[in-house]
């Protein structure tokens, strides 16, 4: 059953190496290269989005690959939150 008030963030949404047709939803300039579930989780915690990691899930466009997903609070648009998560990941990596 779908969680009300939650947004799903798949690693493909913010992966610089993926194309738009592969699922990336933000620009390459804003995205990060090969984000991990742990990085997305830590960035979402840092932003106060109450993340929940589901590591056994597969992104529908690449159903054969279990990349996992992170559920976060729905406090803004998915694109805006994805950009904020990417900037937090970039900050953690540097």
PyMOL Python script that loads the backbone (N, CA, C, O; Angstrom):
from pymol import cmd

cmd.read_pdbstr("""\
ATOM      1  N   UNK A   1       0.833  -1.181   0.000  1.00  0.00           N
ATOM      2  CA  UNK A   1       0.000   0.000   0.000  1.00  0.00           C
ATOM      3  C   UNK A   1       0.880   1.248   0.000  1.00  0.00           C
ATOM      4  O   UNK A   1       1.912   1.303   0.669  1.00  0.00           O
ATOM      5  N   UNK A   2       0.450   2.237  -0.759  1.00  0.00           N
ATOM      6  CA  UNK A   2       1.218   3.462  -0.899  1.00  0.00           C
ATOM      7  C   UNK A   2       1.208   4.278   0.389  1.00  0.00           C
ATOM      8  O   UNK A   2       0.169   4.436   1.030  1.00  0.00           O
ATOM      9  N   UNK A   3       2.374   4.790   0.756  1.00  0.00           N
ATOM     10  CA  UNK A   3       2.462   5.652   1.929  1.00  0.00           C
ATOM     11  C   UNK A   3       2.025   7.055   1.558  1.00  0.00           C
ATOM     12  O   UNK A   3       2.578   7.666   0.644  1.00  0.00           O
ATOM     13  N   UNK A   4       1.043   7.557   2.263  1.00  0.00           N
ATOM     14  CA  UNK A   4       0.583   8.931   2.045  1.00  0.00           C
ATOM     15  C   UNK A   4       1.601   9.900   2.633  1.00  0.00           C
ATOM     16  O   UNK A   4       2.157   9.654   3.704  1.00  0.00           O
ATOM     17  N   UNK A   5       1.839  10.990   1.934  1.00  0.00           N
ATOM     18  CA  UNK A   5       2.774  11.986   2.435  1.00  0.00           C
ATOM     19  C   UNK A   5       4.231  11.651   2.213  1.00  0.00           C
ATOM     20  O   UNK A   5       5.101  12.314   2.777  1.00  0.00           O
ATOM     21  N   UNK A   6       4.524  10.640   1.408  1.00  0.00           N
ATOM     22  CA  UNK A   6       5.905  10.244   1.126  1.00  0.00           C
ATOM     23  C   UNK A   6       6.184  10.349  -0.370  1.00  0.00           C
ATOM     24  O   UNK A   6       5.291  10.151  -1.194  1.00  0.00           O
ATOM     25  N   UNK A   7       7.420  10.658  -0.707  1.00  0.00           N
ATOM     26  CA  UNK A   7       7.895  10.657  -2.091  1.00  0.00           C
ATOM     27  C   UNK A   7       8.962   9.585  -2.228  1.00  0.00           C
ATOM     28  O   UNK A   7       9.710   9.320  -1.287  1.00  0.00           O
ATOM     29  N   UNK A   8       9.032   8.968  -3.405  1.00  0.00           N
ATOM     30  CA  UNK A   8      10.047   7.957  -3.673  1.00  0.00           C
ATOM     31  C   UNK A   8      11.205   8.612  -4.418  1.00  0.00           C
ATOM     32  O   UNK A   8      11.000   9.293  -5.423  1.00  0.00           O
ATOM     33  N   UNK A   9      12.410   8.405  -3.925  1.00  0.00           N
ATOM     34  CA  UNK A   9      13.621   8.863  -4.617  1.00  0.00           C
ATOM     35  C   UNK A   9      14.417   7.623  -5.010  1.00  0.00           C
ATOM     36  O   UNK A   9      14.973   6.935  -4.154  1.00  0.00           O
ATOM     37  N   UNK A  10      14.465   7.348  -6.293  1.00  0.00           N
ATOM     38  CA  UNK A  10      15.283   6.256  -6.828  1.00  0.00           C
ATOM     39  C   UNK A  10      16.656   6.827  -7.156  1.00  0.00           C
ATOM     40  O   UNK A  10      16.740   7.980  -7.580  1.00  0.00           O
ATOM     41  N   UNK A  11      17.728   6.073  -6.977  1.00  0.00           N
ATOM     42  CA  UNK A  11      19.068   6.570  -7.347  1.00  0.00           C
ATOM     43  C   UNK A  11      19.149   7.026  -8.811  1.00  0.00           C
ATOM     44  O   UNK A  11      19.917   7.935  -9.126  1.00  0.00           O
ATOM     45  N   UNK A  12      18.376   6.415  -9.696  1.00  0.00           N
ATOM     46  CA  UNK A  12      18.395   6.794 -11.113  1.00  0.00           C
ATOM     47  C   UNK A  12      17.928   8.238 -11.326  1.00  0.00           C
ATOM     48  O   UNK A  12      18.325   8.875 -12.302  1.00  0.00           O
ATOM     49  N   UNK A  13      17.092   8.757 -10.425  1.00  0.00           N
ATOM     50  CA  UNK A  13      16.583  10.126 -10.555  1.00  0.00           C
ATOM     51  C   UNK A  13      17.696  11.157 -10.502  1.00  0.00           C
ATOM     52  O   UNK A  13      17.597  12.207 -11.136  1.00  0.00           O
ATOM     53  N   UNK A  14      18.750  10.873  -9.758  1.00  0.00           N
ATOM     54  CA  UNK A  14      19.796  11.881  -9.535  1.00  0.00           C
ATOM     55  C   UNK A  14      21.169  11.432 -10.036  1.00  0.00           C
ATOM     56  O   UNK A  14      22.179  12.047  -9.695  1.00  0.00           O
ATOM     57  N   UNK A  15      21.215  10.376 -10.833  1.00  0.00           N
ATOM     58  CA  UNK A  15      22.470   9.811 -11.332  1.00  0.00           C
ATOM     59  C   UNK A  15      22.908  10.503 -12.617  1.00  0.00           C
ATOM     60  O   UNK A  15      22.208  10.452 -13.629  1.00  0.00           O
ATOM     61  N   UNK A  16      24.065  11.146 -12.570  1.00  0.00           N
ATOM     62  CA  UNK A  16      24.602  11.879 -13.718  1.00  0.00           C
ATOM     63  C   UNK A  16      24.879  10.973 -14.914  1.00  0.00           C
ATOM     64  O   UNK A  16      24.821  11.422 -16.059  1.00  0.00           O
ATOM     65  N   UNK A  17      25.181   9.694 -14.655  1.00  0.00           N
ATOM     66  CA  UNK A  17      25.526   8.770 -15.735  1.00  0.00           C
ATOM     67  C   UNK A  17      24.292   8.258 -16.487  1.00  0.00           C
ATOM     68  O   UNK A  17      24.430   7.651 -17.549  1.00  0.00           O
ATOM     69  N   UNK A  18      23.098   8.494 -15.955  1.00  0.00           N
ATOM     70  CA  UNK A  18      21.856   8.052 -16.613  1.00  0.00           C
ATOM     71  C   UNK A  18      21.331   9.151 -17.535  1.00  0.00           C
ATOM     72  O   UNK A  18      21.561  10.338 -17.306  1.00  0.00           O
ATOM     73  N   UNK A  19      20.624   8.731 -18.576  1.00  0.00           N
ATOM     74  CA  UNK A  19      19.990   9.698 -19.468  1.00  0.00           C
ATOM     75  C   UNK A  19      18.581   9.990 -18.954  1.00  0.00           C
ATOM     76  O   UNK A  19      18.098   9.329 -18.035  1.00  0.00           O
ATOM     77  N   UNK A  20      17.934  10.974 -19.547  1.00  0.00           N
ATOM     78  CA  UNK A  20      16.556  11.286 -19.166  1.00  0.00           C
ATOM     79  C   UNK A  20      15.651  10.086 -19.434  1.00  0.00           C
ATOM     80  O   UNK A  20      14.748   9.802 -18.647  1.00  0.00           O
ATOM     81  N   UNK A  21      15.887   9.386 -20.535  1.00  0.00           N
ATOM     82  CA  UNK A  21      15.051   8.224 -20.854  1.00  0.00           C
ATOM     83  C   UNK A  21      15.319   7.053 -19.915  1.00  0.00           C
ATOM     84  O   UNK A  21      14.493   6.148 -19.805  1.00  0.00           O
ATOM     85  N   UNK A  22      16.468   7.061 -19.237  1.00  0.00           N
ATOM     86  CA  UNK A  22      16.782   6.031 -18.240  1.00  0.00           C
ATOM     87  C   UNK A  22      16.234   6.383 -16.862  1.00  0.00           C
ATOM     88  O   UNK A  22      16.320   5.575 -15.937  1.00  0.00           O
ATOM     89  N   UNK A  23      15.663   7.595 -16.716  1.00  0.00           N
ATOM     90  CA  UNK A  23      15.010   7.946 -15.464  1.00  0.00           C
ATOM     91  C   UNK A  23      15.520   9.171 -14.735  1.00  0.00           C
ATOM     92  O   UNK A  23      14.943   9.554 -13.718  1.00  0.00           O
ATOM     93  N   UNK A  24      16.593   9.806 -15.222  1.00  0.00           N
ATOM     94  CA  UNK A  24      17.107  10.994 -14.528  1.00  0.00           C
ATOM     95  C   UNK A  24      16.081  12.121 -14.650  1.00  0.00           C
ATOM     96  O   UNK A  24      15.557  12.363 -15.737  1.00  0.00           O
ATOM     97  N   UNK A  25      15.785  12.823 -13.528  1.00  0.00           N
ATOM     98  CA  UNK A  25      14.751  13.860 -13.561  1.00  0.00           C
ATOM     99  C   UNK A  25      15.303  15.268 -13.375  1.00  0.00           C
ATOM    100  O   UNK A  25      14.561  16.241 -13.511  1.00  0.00           O
ATOM    101  N   UNK A  26      16.603  15.394 -13.065  1.00  0.00           N
ATOM    102  CA  UNK A  26      17.198  16.716 -12.927  1.00  0.00           C
ATOM    103  C   UNK A  26      18.363  16.848 -13.906  1.00  0.00           C
ATOM    104  O   UNK A  26      18.820  15.855 -14.474  1.00  0.00           O
ATOM    105  N   UNK A  27      18.835  18.065 -14.098  1.00  0.00           N
ATOM    106  CA  UNK A  27      19.885  18.306 -15.084  1.00  0.00           C
ATOM    107  C   UNK A  27      21.180  17.607 -14.694  1.00  0.00           C
ATOM    108  O   UNK A  27      21.401  17.303 -13.522  1.00  0.00           O
ATOM    109  N   UNK A  28      22.032  17.356 -15.680  1.00  0.00           N
ATOM    110  CA  UNK A  28      23.336  16.728 -15.397  1.00  0.00           C
ATOM    111  C   UNK A  28      24.188  17.613 -14.510  1.00  0.00           C
ATOM    112  O   UNK A  28      24.959  17.125 -13.683  1.00  0.00           O
ATOM    113  N   UNK A  29      24.042  18.927 -14.688  1.00  0.00           N
ATOM    114  CA  UNK A  29      24.811  19.883 -13.898  1.00  0.00           C
ATOM    115  C   UNK A  29      24.464  19.758 -12.413  1.00  0.00           C
ATOM    116  O   UNK A  29      25.342  19.875 -11.558  1.00  0.00           O
ATOM    117  N   UNK A  30      23.193  19.523 -12.107  1.00  0.00           N
ATOM    118  CA  UNK A  30      22.741  19.419 -10.712  1.00  0.00           C
ATOM    119  C   UNK A  30      22.923  18.035 -10.119  1.00  0.00           C
ATOM    120  O   UNK A  30      22.974  17.892  -8.898  1.00  0.00           O
ATOM    121  N   UNK A  31      23.023  17.011 -10.960  1.00  0.00           N
ATOM    122  CA  UNK A  31      23.045  15.627 -10.468  1.00  0.00           C
ATOM    123  C   UNK A  31      24.445  15.190 -10.034  1.00  0.00           C
ATOM    124  O   UNK A  31      25.430  15.895 -10.252  1.00  0.00           O
ATOM    125  N   UNK A  32      24.506  14.005  -9.411  1.00  0.00           N
ATOM    126  CA  UNK A  32      25.774  13.442  -8.935  1.00  0.00           C
ATOM    127  C   UNK A  32      26.039  12.117  -9.635  1.00  0.00           C
ATOM    128  O   UNK A  32      25.119  11.464 -10.127  1.00  0.00           O
ATOM    129  N   UNK A  33      27.305  11.732  -9.671  1.00  0.00           N
ATOM    130  CA  UNK A  33      27.674  10.497 -10.362  1.00  0.00           C
ATOM    131  C   UNK A  33      27.525   9.290  -9.438  1.00  0.00           C
ATOM    132  O   UNK A  33      28.097   9.261  -8.349  1.00  0.00           O
ATOM    133  N   UNK A  34      26.774   8.322  -9.867  1.00  0.00           N
ATOM    134  CA  UNK A  34      26.558   7.047  -9.169  1.00  0.00           C
ATOM    135  C   UNK A  34      26.257   7.203  -7.669  1.00  0.00           C
ATOM    136  O   UNK A  34      27.055   6.779  -6.833  1.00  0.00           O
ATOM    137  N   UNK A  35      25.117   7.805  -7.329  1.00  0.00           N
ATOM    138  CA  UNK A  35      24.776   7.944  -5.909  1.00  0.00           C
ATOM    139  C   UNK A  35      24.410   6.599  -5.297  1.00  0.00           C
ATOM    140  O   UNK A  35      23.814   5.752  -5.963  1.00  0.00           O
ATOM    141  N   UNK A  36      24.763   6.403  -4.037  1.00  0.00           N
ATOM    142  CA  UNK A  36      24.410   5.168  -3.332  1.00  0.00           C
ATOM    143  C   UNK A  36      23.187   5.434  -2.446  1.00  0.00           C
ATOM    144  O   UNK A  36      22.858   6.582  -2.149  1.00  0.00           O
ATOM    145  N   UNK A  37      22.533   4.363  -2.038  1.00  0.00           N
ATOM    146  CA  UNK A  37      21.390   4.497  -1.131  1.00  0.00           C
ATOM    147  C   UNK A  37      21.819   5.142   0.183  1.00  0.00           C
ATOM    148  O   UNK A  37      21.091   5.958   0.747  1.00  0.00           O
ATOM    149  N   UNK A  38      22.991   4.775   0.661  1.00  0.00           N
ATOM    150  CA  UNK A  38      23.489   5.335   1.914  1.00  0.00           C
ATOM    151  C   UNK A  38      23.697   6.845   1.801  1.00  0.00           C
ATOM    152  O   UNK A  38      23.358   7.585   2.725  1.00  0.00           O
ATOM    153  N   UNK A  39      24.247   7.307   0.684  1.00  0.00           N
ATOM    154  CA  UNK A  39      24.452   8.744   0.487  1.00  0.00           C
ATOM    155  C   UNK A  39      23.120   9.484   0.431  1.00  0.00           C
ATOM    156  O   UNK A  39      22.975  10.554   1.023  1.00  0.00           O
ATOM    157  N   UNK A  40      22.151   8.918  -0.277  1.00  0.00           N
ATOM    158  CA  UNK A  40      20.824   9.544  -0.374  1.00  0.00           C
ATOM    159  C   UNK A  40      20.174   9.590   1.006  1.00  0.00           C
ATOM    160  O   UNK A  40      19.570  10.595   1.380  1.00  0.00           O
ATOM    161  N   UNK A  41      20.300   8.497   1.762  1.00  0.00           N
ATOM    162  CA  UNK A  41      19.745   8.421   3.112  1.00  0.00           C
ATOM    163  C   UNK A  41      20.371   9.478   4.024  1.00  0.00           C
ATOM    164  O   UNK A  41      19.657  10.190   4.730  1.00  0.00           O
ATOM    165  N   UNK A  42      21.696   9.581   4.009  1.00  0.00           N
ATOM    166  CA  UNK A  42      22.388  10.558   4.863  1.00  0.00           C
ATOM    167  C   UNK A  42      22.027  11.997   4.479  1.00  0.00           C
ATOM    168  O   UNK A  42      21.832  12.847   5.347  1.00  0.00           O
ATOM    169  N   UNK A  43      21.939  12.260   3.172  1.00  0.00           N
ATOM    170  CA  UNK A  43      21.584  13.599   2.707  1.00  0.00           C
ATOM    171  C   UNK A  43      20.154  13.954   3.123  1.00  0.00           C
ATOM    172  O   UNK A  43      19.890  15.079   3.545  1.00  0.00           O
ATOM    173  N   UNK A  44      19.237  12.999   3.003  1.00  0.00           N
ATOM    174  CA  UNK A  44      17.850  13.244   3.398  1.00  0.00           C
ATOM    175  C   UNK A  44      17.732  13.461   4.911  1.00  0.00           C
ATOM    176  O   UNK A  44      16.936  14.285   5.362  1.00  0.00           O
ATOM    177  N   UNK A  45      18.526  12.719   5.693  1.00  0.00           N
ATOM    178  CA  UNK A  45      18.536  12.921   7.153  1.00  0.00           C
ATOM    179  C   UNK A  45      19.034  14.317   7.484  1.00  0.00           C
ATOM    180  O   UNK A  45      18.476  15.005   8.339  1.00  0.00           O
ATOM    181  N   UNK A  46      20.095  14.728   6.792  1.00  0.00           N
ATOM    182  CA  UNK A  46      20.684  16.046   7.009  1.00  0.00           C
ATOM    183  C   UNK A  46      19.678  17.158   6.702  1.00  0.00           C
ATOM    184  O   UNK A  46      19.686  18.209   7.344  1.00  0.00           O
ATOM    185  N   UNK A  47      18.811  16.915   5.712  1.00  0.00           N
ATOM    186  CA  UNK A  47      17.796  17.898   5.327  1.00  0.00           C
ATOM    187  C   UNK A  47      16.512  17.772   6.151  1.00  0.00           C
ATOM    188  O   UNK A  47      15.583  18.561   5.973  1.00  0.00           O
ATOM    189  N   UNK A  48      16.455  16.796   7.042  1.00  0.00           N
ATOM    190  CA  UNK A  48      15.300  16.618   7.912  1.00  0.00           C
ATOM    191  C   UNK A  48      14.074  16.052   7.205  1.00  0.00           C
ATOM    192  O   UNK A  48      12.947  16.443   7.509  1.00  0.00           O
ATOM    193  N   UNK A  49      14.288  15.129   6.258  1.00  0.00           N
ATOM    194  CA  UNK A  49      13.188  14.584   5.453  1.00  0.00           C
ATOM    195  C   UNK A  49      12.706  13.205   5.924  1.00  0.00           C
ATOM    196  O   UNK A  49      11.900  12.580   5.235  1.00  0.00           O
ATOM    197  N   UNK A  50      13.168  12.721   7.060  1.00  0.00           N
ATOM    198  CA  UNK A  50      12.763  11.421   7.625  1.00  0.00           C
ATOM    199  C   UNK A  50      12.810  10.287   6.601  1.00  0.00           C
ATOM    200  O   UNK A  50      11.771   9.726   6.253  1.00  0.00           O
ATOM    201  N   UNK A  51      14.004   9.946   6.117  1.00  0.00           N
ATOM    202  CA  UNK A  51      14.114   8.912   5.073  1.00  0.00           C
ATOM    203  C   UNK A  51      13.852   7.500   5.579  1.00  0.00           C
ATOM    204  O   UNK A  51      14.136   7.172   6.731  1.00  0.00           O
ATOM    205  N   UNK A  52      13.307   6.678   4.699  1.00  0.00           N
ATOM    206  CA  UNK A  52      13.132   5.248   4.952  1.00  0.00           C
ATOM    207  C   UNK A  52      13.733   4.517   3.759  1.00  0.00           C
ATOM    208  O   UNK A  52      13.280   4.701   2.629  1.00  0.00           O
ATOM    209  N   UNK A  53      14.746   3.692   3.996  1.00  0.00           N
ATOM    210  CA  UNK A  53      15.438   2.980   2.922  1.00  0.00           C
ATOM    211  C   UNK A  53      14.767   1.639   2.676  1.00  0.00           C
ATOM    212  O   UNK A  53      14.477   0.899   3.615  1.00  0.00           O
ATOM    213  N   UNK A  54      14.522   1.330   1.409  1.00  0.00           N
ATOM    214  CA  UNK A  54      14.019   0.021   0.988  1.00  0.00           C
ATOM    215  C   UNK A  54      15.004  -0.525  -0.033  1.00  0.00           C
ATOM    216  O   UNK A  54      14.870  -0.270  -1.230  1.00  0.00           O
ATOM    217  N   UNK A  55      15.991  -1.272   0.435  1.00  0.00           N
ATOM    218  CA  UNK A  55      17.107  -1.722  -0.389  1.00  0.00           C
ATOM    219  C   UNK A  55      16.748  -2.832  -1.374  1.00  0.00           C
ATOM    220  O   UNK A  55      17.462  -3.026  -2.358  1.00  0.00           O
ATOM    221  N   UNK A  56      15.677  -3.552  -1.137  1.00  0.00           N
ATOM    222  CA  UNK A  56      15.333  -4.708  -1.976  1.00  0.00           C
ATOM    223  C   UNK A  56      14.462  -4.363  -3.177  1.00  0.00           C
ATOM    224  O   UNK A  56      14.042  -5.265  -3.902  1.00  0.00           O
ATOM    225  N   UNK A  57      14.178  -3.085  -3.408  1.00  0.00           N
ATOM    226  CA  UNK A  57      13.301  -2.677  -4.505  1.00  0.00           C
ATOM    227  C   UNK A  57      14.093  -2.457  -5.791  1.00  0.00           C
ATOM    228  O   UNK A  57      15.272  -2.103  -5.756  1.00  0.00           O
ATOM    229  N   UNK A  58      13.423  -2.672  -6.930  1.00  0.00           N
ATOM    230  CA  UNK A  58      14.048  -2.463  -8.239  1.00  0.00           C
ATOM    231  C   UNK A  58      13.313  -1.356  -8.974  1.00  0.00           C
ATOM    232  O   UNK A  58      12.083  -1.329  -8.999  1.00  0.00           O
ATOM    233  N   UNK A  59      14.072  -0.438  -9.576  1.00  0.00           N
ATOM    234  CA  UNK A  59      13.482   0.641 -10.368  1.00  0.00           C
ATOM    235  C   UNK A  59      12.780   0.030 -11.571  1.00  0.00           C
ATOM    236  O   UNK A  59      13.386  -0.782 -12.270  1.00  0.00           O
ATOM    237  N   UNK A  60      11.529   0.385 -11.843  1.00  0.00           N
ATOM    238  CA  UNK A  60      10.763  -0.265 -12.914  1.00  0.00           C
ATOM    239  C   UNK A  60      11.419  -0.250 -14.301  1.00  0.00           C
ATOM    240  O   UNK A  60      11.249  -1.197 -15.069  1.00  0.00           O
ATOM    241  N   UNK A  61      12.165   0.811 -14.632  1.00  0.00           N
ATOM    242  CA  UNK A  61      12.815   0.852 -15.949  1.00  0.00           C
ATOM    243  C   UNK A  61      14.020  -0.074 -16.041  1.00  0.00           C
ATOM    244  O   UNK A  61      14.441  -0.440 -17.138  1.00  0.00           O
ATOM    245  N   UNK A  62      14.574  -0.451 -14.903  1.00  0.00           N
ATOM    246  CA  UNK A  62      15.660  -1.442 -14.875  1.00  0.00           C
ATOM    247  C   UNK A  62      15.296  -2.500 -13.838  1.00  0.00           C
ATOM    248  O   UNK A  62      15.967  -2.638 -12.815  1.00  0.00           O
ATOM    249  N   UNK A  63      14.245  -3.232 -14.109  1.00  0.00           N
ATOM    250  CA  UNK A  63      13.654  -4.190 -13.177  1.00  0.00           C
ATOM    251  C   UNK A  63      14.594  -5.316 -12.778  1.00  0.00           C
ATOM    252  O   UNK A  63      14.401  -5.929 -11.728  1.00  0.00           O
ATOM    253  N   UNK A  64      15.598  -5.601 -13.584  1.00  0.00           N
ATOM    254  CA  UNK A  64      16.521  -6.698 -13.303  1.00  0.00           C
ATOM    255  C   UNK A  64      17.580  -6.313 -12.269  1.00  0.00           C
ATOM    256  O   UNK A  64      18.283  -7.185 -11.758  1.00  0.00           O
ATOM    257  N   UNK A  65      17.702  -5.041 -11.958  1.00  0.00           N
ATOM    258  CA  UNK A  65      18.751  -4.523 -11.088  1.00  0.00           C
ATOM    259  C   UNK A  65      18.122  -3.965  -9.804  1.00  0.00           C
ATOM    260  O   UNK A  65      17.384  -2.981  -9.858  1.00  0.00           O
ATOM    261  N   UNK A  66      18.405  -4.573  -8.670  1.00  0.00           N
ATOM    262  CA  UNK A  66      17.823  -4.128  -7.399  1.00  0.00           C
ATOM    263  C   UNK A  66      18.640  -2.965  -6.831  1.00  0.00           C
ATOM    264  O   UNK A  66      19.568  -3.164  -6.048  1.00  0.00           O
ATOM    265  N   UNK A  67      18.279  -1.761  -7.237  1.00  0.00           N
ATOM    266  CA  UNK A  67      19.022  -0.575  -6.815  1.00  0.00           C
ATOM    267  C   UNK A  67      18.528  -0.011  -5.494  1.00  0.00           C
ATOM    268  O   UNK A  67      19.252   0.732  -4.832  1.00  0.00           O
ATOM    269  N   UNK A  68      17.312  -0.349  -5.100  1.00  0.00           N
ATOM    270  CA  UNK A  68      16.732   0.175  -3.874  1.00  0.00           C
ATOM    271  C   UNK A  68      16.122   1.540  -4.096  1.00  0.00           C
ATOM    272  O   UNK A  68      16.250   2.132  -5.167  1.00  0.00           O
ATOM    273  N   UNK A  69      15.440   2.041  -3.039  1.00  0.00           N
ATOM    274  CA  UNK A  69      14.821   3.361  -3.106  1.00  0.00           C
ATOM    275  C   UNK A  69      14.764   3.947  -1.705  1.00  0.00           C
ATOM    276  O   UNK A  69      14.916   3.242  -0.708  1.00  0.00           O
ATOM    277  N   UNK A  70      14.540   5.263  -1.655  1.00  0.00           N
ATOM    278  CA  UNK A  70      14.429   5.962  -0.379  1.00  0.00           C
ATOM    279  C   UNK A  70      13.104   6.716  -0.375  1.00  0.00           C
ATOM    280  O   UNK A  70      12.810   7.467  -1.305  1.00  0.00           O
ATOM    281  N   UNK A  71      12.304   6.515   0.675  1.00  0.00           N
ATOM    282  CA  UNK A  71      11.058   7.255   0.851  1.00  0.00           C
ATOM    283  C   UNK A  71      11.350   8.452   1.737  1.00  0.00           C
ATOM    284  O   UNK A  71      11.971   8.311   2.790  1.00  0.00           O
ATOM    285  N   UNK A  72      10.899   9.649   1.310  1.00  0.00           N
ATOM    286  CA  UNK A  72      11.124  10.867   2.087  1.00  0.00           C
ATOM    287  C   UNK A  72       9.804  11.606   2.269  1.00  0.00           C
ATOM    288  O   UNK A  72       8.832  11.339   1.562  1.00  0.00           O
ATOM    289  N   UNK A  73       9.775  12.531   3.212  1.00  0.00           N
ATOM    290  CA  UNK A  73       8.577  13.330   3.453  1.00  0.00           C
ATOM    291  C   UNK A  73       8.266  14.206   2.245  1.00  0.00           C
ATOM    292  O   UNK A  73       9.169  14.757   1.615  1.00  0.00           O
ATOM    293  N   UNK A  74       6.988  14.326   1.932  1.00  0.00           N
ATOM    294  CA  UNK A  74       6.536  15.139   0.803  1.00  0.00           C
ATOM    295  C   UNK A  74       6.322  16.574   1.273  1.00  0.00           C
ATOM    296  O   UNK A  74       5.204  16.978   1.592  1.00  0.00           O
ATOM    297  N   UNK A  75       7.418  17.339   1.310  1.00  0.00           N
ATOM    298  CA  UNK A  75       7.337  18.720   1.775  1.00  0.00           C
ATOM    299  C   UNK A  75       7.454  19.726   0.638  1.00  0.00           C
ATOM    300  O   UNK A  75       7.184  20.911   0.830  1.00  0.00           O
ATOM    301  N   UNK A  76       7.854  19.267  -0.543  1.00  0.00           N
ATOM    302  CA  UNK A  76       7.997  20.128  -1.721  1.00  0.00           C
ATOM    303  C   UNK A  76       7.896  19.227  -2.958  1.00  0.00           C
ATOM    304  O   UNK A  76       7.574  18.045  -2.838  1.00  0.00           O
ATOM    305  N   UNK A  77       8.168  19.777  -4.135  1.00  0.00           N
ATOM    306  CA  UNK A  77       8.107  18.959  -5.345  1.00  0.00           C
ATOM    307  C   UNK A  77       9.269  17.978  -5.374  1.00  0.00           C
ATOM    308  O   UNK A  77      10.308  18.211  -4.756  1.00  0.00           O
ATOM    309  N   UNK A  78       9.087  16.892  -6.087  1.00  0.00           N
ATOM    310  CA  UNK A  78      10.112  15.852  -6.185  1.00  0.00           C
ATOM    311  C   UNK A  78      11.394  16.414  -6.807  1.00  0.00           C
ATOM    312  O   UNK A  78      12.496  16.093  -6.361  1.00  0.00           O
ATOM    313  N   UNK A  79      11.249  17.246  -7.830  1.00  0.00           N
ATOM    314  CA  UNK A  79      12.417  17.833  -8.501  1.00  0.00           C
ATOM    315  C   UNK A  79      13.203  18.716  -7.536  1.00  0.00           C
ATOM    316  O   UNK A  79      14.430  18.637  -7.478  1.00  0.00           O
ATOM    317  N   UNK A  80      12.502  19.553  -6.782  1.00  0.00           N
ATOM    318  CA  UNK A  80      13.164  20.460  -5.839  1.00  0.00           C
ATOM    319  C   UNK A  80      13.901  19.667  -4.756  1.00  0.00           C
ATOM    320  O   UNK A  80      15.050  19.970  -4.435  1.00  0.00           O
ATOM    321  N   UNK A  81      13.243  18.663  -4.201  1.00  0.00           N
ATOM    322  CA  UNK A  81      13.881  17.845  -3.163  1.00  0.00           C
ATOM    323  C   UNK A  81      15.054  17.051  -3.719  1.00  0.00           C
ATOM    324  O   UNK A  81      16.057  16.866  -3.030  1.00  0.00           O
ATOM    325  N   UNK A  82      14.942  16.579  -4.963  1.00  0.00           N
ATOM    326  CA  UNK A  82      16.046  15.851  -5.595  1.00  0.00           C
ATOM    327  C   UNK A  82      17.263  16.750  -5.755  1.00  0.00           C
ATOM    328  O   UNK A  82      18.388  16.311  -5.517  1.00  0.00           O
ATOM    329  N   UNK A  83      17.058  17.993  -6.152  1.00  0.00           N
ATOM    330  CA  UNK A  83      18.165  18.941  -6.281  1.00  0.00           C
ATOM    331  C   UNK A  83      18.819  19.203  -4.926  1.00  0.00           C
ATOM    332  O   UNK A  83      20.045  19.268  -4.830  1.00  0.00           O
ATOM    333  N   UNK A  84      18.002  19.353  -3.875  1.00  0.00           N
ATOM    334  CA  UNK A  84      18.543  19.591  -2.534  1.00  0.00           C
ATOM    335  C   UNK A  84      19.346  18.384  -2.047  1.00  0.00           C
ATOM    336  O   UNK A  84      20.394  18.545  -1.423  1.00  0.00           O
ATOM    337  N   UNK A  85      18.857  17.185  -2.330  1.00  0.00           N
ATOM    338  CA  UNK A  85      19.581  15.965  -1.945  1.00  0.00           C
ATOM    339  C   UNK A  85      20.920  15.900  -2.680  1.00  0.00           C
ATOM    340  O   UNK A  85      21.942  15.559  -2.084  1.00  0.00           O
ATOM    341  N   UNK A  86      20.913  16.225  -3.967  1.00  0.00           N
ATOM    342  CA  UNK A  86      22.165  16.217  -4.751  1.00  0.00           C
ATOM    343  C   UNK A  86      23.172  17.218  -4.195  1.00  0.00           C
ATOM    344  O   UNK A  86      24.355  16.903  -4.069  1.00  0.00           O
ATOM    345  N   UNK A  87      22.713  18.410  -3.865  1.00  0.00           N
ATOM    346  CA  UNK A  87      23.658  19.391  -3.342  1.00  0.00           C
ATOM    347  C   UNK A  87      24.216  18.947  -1.982  1.00  0.00           C
ATOM    348  O   UNK A  87      25.376  19.216  -1.672  1.00  0.00           O
ATOM    349  N   UNK A  88      23.398  18.272  -1.175  1.00  0.00           N
ATOM    350  CA  UNK A  88      23.894  17.738   0.104  1.00  0.00           C
ATOM    351  C   UNK A  88      24.902  16.613  -0.121  1.00  0.00           C
ATOM    352  O   UNK A  88      25.885  16.516   0.614  1.00  0.00           O
ATOM    353  N   UNK A  89      24.676  15.762  -1.125  1.00  0.00           N
ATOM    354  CA  UNK A  89      25.624  14.686  -1.450  1.00  0.00           C
ATOM    355  C   UNK A  89      26.941  15.272  -1.934  1.00  0.00           C
ATOM    356  O   UNK A  89      28.011  14.811  -1.539  1.00  0.00           O
ATOM    357  N   UNK A  90      26.865  16.291  -2.793  1.00  0.00           N
ATOM    358  CA  UNK A  90      28.088  16.949  -3.275  1.00  0.00           C
ATOM    359  C   UNK A  90      28.884  17.549  -2.116  1.00  0.00           C
ATOM    360  O   UNK A  90      30.113  17.482  -2.089  1.00  0.00           O
ATOM    361  N   UNK A  91      28.166  18.131  -1.168  1.00  0.00           N
ATOM    362  CA  UNK A  91      28.801  18.704   0.013  1.00  0.00           C
ATOM    363  C   UNK A  91      29.490  17.632   0.847  1.00  0.00           C
ATOM    364  O   UNK A  91      30.599  17.842   1.339  1.00  0.00           O
ATOM    365  N   UNK A  92      28.832  16.474   1.007  1.00  0.00           N
ATOM    366  CA  UNK A  92      29.413  15.373   1.777  1.00  0.00           C
ATOM    367  C   UNK A  92      30.630  14.791   1.087  1.00  0.00           C
ATOM    368  O   UNK A  92      31.588  14.394   1.752  1.00  0.00           O
ATOM    369  N   UNK A  93      30.609  14.733  -0.242  1.00  0.00           N
ATOM    370  CA  UNK A  93      31.730  14.143  -0.989  1.00  0.00           C
ATOM    371  C   UNK A  93      32.963  15.037  -0.997  1.00  0.00           C
ATOM    372  O   UNK A  93      34.085  14.544  -1.116  1.00  0.00           O
ATOM    373  N   UNK A  94      32.766  16.335  -0.873  1.00  0.00           N
ATOM    374  CA  UNK A  94      33.937  17.241  -0.947  1.00  0.00           C
ATOM    375  C   UNK A  94      34.579  17.477   0.399  1.00  0.00           C
ATOM    376  O   UNK A  94      35.563  18.209   0.494  1.00  0.00           O
TER     377      UNK A  94
END
""", "prot")
cmd.dss("prot")
cmd.show_as("cartoon", "prot")
cmd.util.cbc("prot")
cmd.orient("prot")
